[in-house]
Amino acid sequence: MNQTIELGLDTFGDITDGPDGKPLSAAQVIRNLVEQAVLADEVGVDVIGLGEHHRADFAVSSPEMVLAAIAARTKRIRLGSAVTVLSSDDPIRVFQRFSTLDAVSNGRAEIMLGRGSFVESFPLFGFDLKQYEELFNEKLDLLAAVLKEQPVTWQGALRPPVRNQSVYPKTESGHLTTWIGVGGTPESVIRAAHYSMPMMLAIIGGDPKRFAPFADLYRRALGEMGKPALPVGVHSHGYVAETDELAREELFGDYKRMRDKIGGERGWSPMSRDDFEREITHGSLYAGSPESVARKITATSKALGVARFTMKYSAGPLSHEKMMRCIALYGRRVIPLVREMMA
């Protein structure tokens, strides 16, 4: 069993409420996010991921810019996106931004690729949603070629070709760690294996153990393709407080506001308190005391053979002060407990 599991945190820079109950500015949320990442570094969190969004309820549209600010104030924490919406971006520019981040952070940058569960970036940057799949597949193919850090010759259907061109700056190590975020389709799993990229399973509802077949498929596909074993990770929502009861009380209202707002756009019914409690007890919401959260992370990690677990600690308007307390407990108490349990 993996005893060297990496434990991280994710945030989308959710627009939080201030002490007066009113939403903070995006600028203040971003400054607070940097402080959260500095604390995460201090308490031993392995990696922090920032999600890219282009809508009013999330402050981070350029993860690399915020990660560069975090890099200047941290020493060891790895710095990644969660996710970079590759479909509406340029693969060469993605590599250049992250190889630059890798330079300023002394080799701590990572890319997490995804199609994104929100689609605002498509009309914003002039892309056709009818080409949702085609855009991602083609751009992933180009980025995979660029990641080899050799002169690139490539041709696709949606973008002008690249002919024997080098992309700069190159990384010092010659390798930029790049994950693919997967929501749970066999096609996405096989794609991750095909490009020899670590796979991050986004598990945001239901029993996480139901994703075990996808982890198994990924490992089997790598073996059948003659590729070396690669890490599998899990990303889920969570919140840590001193007790189970306090975690539930502090999280419920803000989590419900976030979930119901997004759910209203997608046709979901409003979340009840019973739904919330059920997701904590039997689903993929890691909310509770450090001991409860550690036990749940350990159970998921063992069931899926996980090498990395990242918890989205932000939840809509959940305050900066609560998130800071959550981060401190996650780093100082949850992480040591998980490592002890995994060993």
FENQUIPE-V501057 format. One record per residue. N is the residue number from 0. RES is the residue in one letter. PSI is psi as a letter, one per 20 degrees, with the letter a starting at -180 (none if undefined). Layout:
N;RES;PSI + N;RES;PSI
This chain:
0;M;q + 1;N;o + 2;Q;i + 3;T;k + 4;I;p + 5;E;p + 6;L;p + 7;G;a + 8;L;q + 9;D;q + 10;T;q + 11;F;j + 12;G;l + 13;D;p + 14;I;o + 15;T;r + 16;D;q + 17;G;a + 18;P;h + 19;D;j + 20;G;i + 21;K;q + 22;P;p + 23;L;r + 24;S;q + 25;A;h + 26;A;g + 27;Q;h + 28;V;g + 29;I;g + 30;R;h + 31;N;h + 32;L;g + 33;V;g + 34;E;h + 35;Q;g + 36;A;h + 37;V;g + 38;L;g + 39;A;g + 40;D;g + 41;E;h + 42;V;j + 43;G;j + 44;V;p + 45;D;h + 46;V;q + 47;I;p + 48;G;p + 49;L;p + 50;G;q + 51;E;p + 52;H;r + 53;H;l + 54;R;r + 55;A;h + 56;D;i + 57;F;p + 58;A;i + 59;V;o + 60;S;i + 61;S;n + 62;P;h + 63;E;h + 64;M;g + 65;V;h + 66;L;h + 67;A;h + 68;A;g + 69;I;h + 70;A;h + 71;A;i + 72;R;j + 73;T;r + 74;K;h + 75;R;h + 76;I;p + 77;R;q + 78;L;o + 79;G;r + 80;S;r + 81;A;m + 82;V;r + 83;T;p + 84;V;n + 85;L;h + 86;S;h + 87;S;k + 88;D;r + 89;D;p + 90;P;h + 91;I;g + 92;R;h + 93;V;g + 94;F;g + 95;Q;g + 96;R;g + 97;F;h + 98;S;h + 99;T;g + 100;L;h + 101;D;h + 102;A;g + 103;V;h + 104;S;j + 105;N;l + 106;G;k + 107;R;j + 108;A;q + 109;E;q + 110;I;p + 111;M;o + 112;L;q + 113;G;r + 114;R;i + 115;G;p + 116;S;i + 117;F;q + 118;V;j + 119;E;h + 120;S;h + 121;F;g + 122;P;h + 123;L;g + 124;F;j + 125;G;k + 126;F;q + 127;D;p + 128;L;h + 129;K;i + 130;Q;k + 131;Y;g + 132;E;g + 133;E;g + 134;L;g + 135;F;g + 136;N;g + 137;E;g + 138;K;h + 139;L;g + 140;D;g + 141;L;g + 142;L;h + 143;A;h + 144;A;g + 145;V;h + 146;L;i + 147;K;i + 148;E;k + 149;Q;r + 150;P;p + 151;V;p + 152;T;p + 153;W;q + 154;Q;p + 155;G;a + 156;A;h + 157;L;i + 158;R;q + 159;P;q + 160;P;r + 161;V;p + 162;R;o + 163;N;l + 164;Q;q + 165;S;q + 166;V;p + 167;Y;q + 168;P;q + 169;K;q + 170;T;q + 171;E;h + 172;S;i + 173;G;j + 174;H;p + 175;L;o + 176;T;p + 177;T;o + 178;W;q + 179;I;p + 180;G;p + 181;V;p + 182;G;i + 183;G;l + 184;T;q + 185;P;h + 186;E;g + 187;S;h + 188;V;g + 189;I;h + 190;R;g + 191;A;g + 192;A;g + 193;H;g + 194;Y;j + 195;S;l + 196;M;p + 197;P;q + 198;M;p + 199;M;o + 200;L;o + 201;A;o + 202;I;o + 203;I;j + 204;G;q + 205;G;r + 206;D;o + 207;P;h + 208;K;i + 209;R;i + 210;F;i + 211;A;h + 212;P;h + 213;F;h + 214;A;g + 215;D;g + 216;L;g + 217;Y;g + 218;R;h + 219;R;g + 220;A;g + 221;L;g + 222;G;g + 223;E;h + 224;M;i + 225;G;k + 226;K;q + 227;P;q + 228;A;q + 229;L;q + 230;P;q + 231;V;p + 232;G;r + 233;V;p + 234;H;p + 235;S;r + 236;H;q + 237;G;r + 238;Y;p + 239;V;p + 240;A;r + 241;E;h + 242;T;r + 243;D;g + 244;E;g + 245;L;g + 246;A;g + 247;R;g + 248;E;g + 249;E;h + 250;L;h + 251;F;g + 252;G;g + 253;D;h + 254;Y;g + 255;K;g + 256;R;g + 257;M;g + 258;R;h + 259;D;h + 260;K;g + 261;I;g + 262;G;h + 263;G;h + 264;E;h + 265;R;j + 266;G;j + 267;W;q + 268;S;q + 269;P;q + 270;M;p + 271;S;r + 272;R;h + 273;D;g + 274;D;g + 275;F;g + 276;E;h + 277;R;h + 278;E;h + 279;I;g + 280;T;g + 281;H;i + 282;G;b + 283;S;k + 284;L;o + 285;Y;m + 286;A;p + 287;G;a + 288;S;r + 289;P;h + 290;E;g + 291;S;g + 292;V;g + 293;A;g + 294;R;g + 295;K;g + 296;I;g + 297;T;g + 298;A;g + 299;T;g + 300;S;h + 301;K;h + 302;A;h + 303;L;i + 304;G;l + 305;V;p + 306;A;i + 307;R;p + 308;F;p + 309;T;p + 310;M;p + 311;K;o + 312;Y;i + 313;S;q + 314;A;n + 315;G;c + 316;P;j + 317;L;p + 318;S;q + 319;H;g + 320;E;g + 321;K;g + 322;M;h + 323;M;g + 324;R;h + 325;C;g + 326;I;g + 327;A;g + 328;L;h + 329;Y;g + 330;G;g + 331;R;h + 332;R;g + 333;V;g + 334;I;g + 335;P;h + 336;L;g + 337;V;g + 338;R;h + 339;E;g + 340;M;h + 341;M;h + 342;A;none
